[in-house]
Amino acid sequence: MDRFYQTPPVYEAVADKCNELKRQYSGVRLFSIGKSVLGRKIQALGIGNLKNATLFVAAVHAQEWLTTLLVLRFFEQLCQEYHAGREWMEVNLKKVFAERGLVVVPMANPDGVEIALNGAKSAKHLRRQVEGMLARSTRSWQANARGVDLNHNFDAGFGILRKMEIDSGIIGPCERQFGGYQPNSEPETKALVSVCTGLNIQKVLAFHSQGEEIFYSYGEKTPKNARIMADALAASSGYRVISPTGLASHGGLKDWFIDKTGRNGFTIEIGRGENPLPVENLEPVYAKICEMMLMSILL
């Protein structure tokens, strides 16, 4: 096993892995979809027909960095099988990717992951603000460098969610669950919105942790086939299909994608335990949902 998958994914190592995959496999595209608050590139990998692509997004939440390793593990094995000309799980990859594509954003919140792994010193000129937010809480860091929870920042029921946050005592920047003062205010959020609209993405899977759960719906724009697709993903993985409640019910990438496009979006909560899930969980999680990840591209 590549040592990369045996250690937590620091930003530089992820960038190096993305460059390695582009060099090693012809047809792999590597591009930046934007920059974080602190100027770190938010990179994406693509393969196949990107005019008809599924999007995988990982590490929206900082402590959920195991999702970064998961999506890169999948993408690398997919490239290996594709370029060897082999079928993978009885799927003809050459035929599939002549018609469809996959885009992977392995680290949507690079500043947050760096803070989660290495502390406030990773926040550069925002170090003191981050230190203050950490000092006021015993909870782990999930937000971006400005203390905005990216999965509360999307323009989907934002006003409702903002009121719910205030009612819960969340009134300003903090380590988690503050969605910002305006929707789509953060550069990381804007980058994900931009890649979805710019590439006319057909389907989104946002990988989070933990719970072994699949969320599939948001409001009136939820596609009619969404539950059927969610049930198929659940049958493949053993995960449960459920509906979000409380502060998880608005403002997410999946919510925005469904609401603005009327296409299928899913939140996949990988694994079980307490965040951050340990790196040793990667292989068991991957073994359990690898088939589901491939199936999601085919549906």
Secondary structure, 3 states (H helix, E strand, C coil): CCHHHHCCCCHHHHHHHHHHHHHHCCCCEEEEEEECCCCCEEEEEEEECHHHEEEEECCCCHHHCHHHHHHHHHHHHHHHHHHCCCCECCECHHHHHHHCEEEEECCCCHHHHHHHHHCHHHHHHHHHHHHHHHHCCCCCCCCCCCCCCHHHCCCCCHHHHHHHHHHCCCCCCCCCCCCCCCCCCCHHHHHHHHHHHHCCCCEEEEEEECCCEEECCCHHHCCCCHHHHHHHHHHHHCCEEECCCHHHCCCCHHHHHHHHHCCCEEEEEECCCCCCCCHHHHHHHHHHHHHHHHHHHHC
